[in-house]
Amino acid sequence: MIMASWLDALPRDRLLLDVSLWSANLAALGAEAARISPHADLLHIDASDTHFVPEPLFFPDLVRAVRPHTARPLHVHLMAHRPARLACAFADAGADLITVHAEATGAADAVRAIHDAGRPAGIALTLDTDPADVRGLLAEADAIVLIGTPLGTKGTTMQPTVLAKITAARRLLDAEQRMVPIIADGGIRQDTVASVAAAGANGVVPGSLLWASHDLLSTAAWIRTHRPMTPASSERQTPR
């Protein structure tokens, strides 16, 4: 496992905002990336091979086009059956963090390829995957993305079962004394932010919660009032 200095330097005392570009105005993506950057810690770019999920999503040349419009790290969430080759293409295009799925064929090979390209690698888990079942793969991850909705969809409701998975992953990492960020992706709404923070997530992937906001500054600041909790803590947060 490698931990890039920029990833290691991200705040740990509040939720990270890994803002989804899928919910932006896609007709003006460069301008949208620039507009949201002051309110984001990372920019989240979903990509697919149209097999792992049927929806065709973003591609390397799009990352290359967005790169000059923001100084924020670009996080590519790669939904692909054999992700190693695509992961290298995204690294070449300017991605700063590349996440592949534990359920994908050759996930471990992809993680090695990403590290060989000098980038940190994330591991994503769908709703059906128990973190304990892929413990060996998670040991190689620089970030963990836990999906709370059916994969490849947006505008859907977070499944409450993801909260237990966040807590399980957090306990696993704490037991190994690893400071790896857990990012909750899917169904991030005003009524779910506090729950994922209380479960142990370090970050969220907000889409419409930010893009549809009439006050980006206030909404981003409100998300940042939530801080990650250890699963053993009895303290709970409530939305403000």
Residue pairs with C-beta under 8 A, 6 or more apart in sequence:
1 115
1 139
1 140
1 141
1 142
2 115
2 120
2 142
3 120
3 142
4 96
4 97
4 119
4 120
4 142
6 73
6 96
7 73
7 97
7 120
7 142
7 143
7 181
8 179
10 16
10 41
10 181
11 41
12 179
12 202
12 228
13 227
14 224
14 225
14 226
14 227
14 228
15 193
15 197
15 201
15 202
15 203
15 204
15 223
15 224
15 226
15 227
15 228
16 41
16 42
16 181
16 183
16 202
16 203
16 204
17 39
17 40
17 41
17 42
17 203
17 204
17 206
17 210
17 220
17 223
17 224
18 40
18 41
18 42
18 43
18 44
18 75
18 183
18 185
18 203
18 204
18 205
18 206
19 36
19 39
19 40
19 42
19 43
19 44
19 205
19 206
19 207
19 210
20 44
20 46
20 154
20 205
20 206
20 207
21 29
21 32
21 33
21 43
21 44
21 45
21 46
21 58
21 66
22 44
22 45
22 46
22 57
22 58
22 154
22 207
23 154
23 207
23 208
23 210
23 211
24 32
24 33
24 36
24 211
25 31
25 32
29 62
29 65
29 66
30 65
30 66
30 68
30 69
31 69
33 43
33 66
33 69
33 70
33 72
34 69
34 70
36 43
36 210
36 211
36 216
37 43
37 70
37 71
37 72
39 210
39 216
39 217
39 219
39 220
40 72
40 220
41 72
41 73
41 203
42 72
42 73
42 74
42 75
42 96
42 97
42 203
43 66
43 70
43 72
43 73
43 74
43 75
44 75
44 77
44 185
44 205
45 58
45 62
45 63
45 66
45 74
45 75
45 76
45 77
45 95
46 57
46 58
46 77
46 79
46 152
47 57
47 58
47 59
47 76
47 77
47 78
47 79
47 80
47 86
47 90
48 55
48 56
48 57
48 78
48 79
48 80
48 152
49 79
49 80
49 81
49 82
49 83
49 86
50 56
51 80
51 81
52 79
52 80
52 81
52 101
52 104
52 151
52 152
53 79
53 151
53 152
54 152
55 152
57 79
57 152
58 76
60 86
60 89
60 90
60 92
60 93
61 93
63 74
63 76
63 90
63 93
63 94
63 95
64 93
64 94
66 74
67 74
67 93
67 94
73 96
73 97
74 94
74 95
74 96
74 97
75 95
75 96
75 97
75 98
75 99
75 122
76 87
76 90
76 95
76 97
76 98
76 99
77 99
77 122
77 124
77 145
77 185
78 86
78 87
78 90
78 98
78 99
78 100
78 101
78 110
79 101
79 124
79 151
79 152
80 86
80 100
80 101
80 104
81 104
81 105
82 104
82 105
82 106
83 100
83 101
83 104
83 106
83 107
83 110
84 106
84 109
84 110
84 112
84 113
87 98
87 100
87 110
87 113
87 114
87 117
87 121
88 113
88 114
88 117
90 98
91 98
91 114
91 117
91 118
91 119
92 117
95 119
96 119
96 120
97 119
97 120
97 121
97 122
97 142
97 143
98 114
98 119
98 120
98 121
98 122
99 121
99 122
99 123
99 124
99 143
99 145
100 107
100 110
100 111
100 114
100 121
100 122
100 123
100 124
101 107
101 123
101 124
101 125
101 126
102 123
102 124
102 125
102 129
102 134
102 137
102 138
103 125
103 126
103 128
103 129
104 110
107 123
107 137
108 137
108 140
110 121
111 121
111 123
111 137
111 140
111 141
112 140
114 120
114 121
115 121
120 142
120 143
121 140
121 141
121 142
121 143
122 141
122 142
122 143
122 144
122 145
122 183
123 134
123 137
123 138
123 140
123 141
123 143
123 144
123 145
124 144
124 145
124 146
124 147
124 185
125 131
125 134
125 144
125 145
125 146
125 147
125 165
125 169
126 147
126 151
127 147
127 148
127 149
127 150
127 159
127 161
127 162
127 165
130 165
130 168
131 138
131 144
131 165
131 168
131 169
131 172
132 168
132 172
135 172
138 144
138 169
138 172
138 173
138 180
139 176
141 180
142 180
143 180
143 181
143 182
143 183
144 169
144 173
144 180
144 181
144 182
144 183
145 182
145 183
145 185
145 205
146 162
146 165
146 166
146 169
146 182
146 183
146 184
146 185
146 201
147 162
147 185
147 186
148 158
148 159
148 162
148 184
148 185
148 186
148 187
148 192
148 196
149 156
149 157
149 158
149 159
149 186
149 187
150 156
153 186
154 207
154 208
155 207
155 208
156 186
156 187
157 187
158 186
158 187
158 188
158 189
158 192
159 187
162 184
162 186
162 196
163 195
163 196
163 199
164 199
166 182
166 184
166 196
166 199
166 200
166 201
167 199
167 200
167 231
169 182
169 200
170 182
170 199
170 200
170 201
170 230
170 231
171 200
171 231
173 179
173 180
173 182
174 230
174 231
181 202
181 203
182 200
182 201
182 202
182 203
182 228
183 201
183 202
183 203
183 204
183 205
184 196
184 199
184 201
184 203
184 204
184 205
185 204
185 205
186 205
188 196
188 204
188 205
188 206
188 207
188 209
189 209
190 209
190 239
191 239
193 204
193 209
193 223
193 226
193 239
194 226
194 236
194 237
194 238
194 239
196 204
197 226
197 227
197 228
197 229
197 237
198 229
198 236
198 237
199 229
199 231
200 228
200 229
200 230
200 231
201 228
202 228
204 223
206 223
209 219
209 223
210 216
210 219
210 220
213 219
222 239
222 240
225 240
226 237
227 237
229 235
229 236
229 237
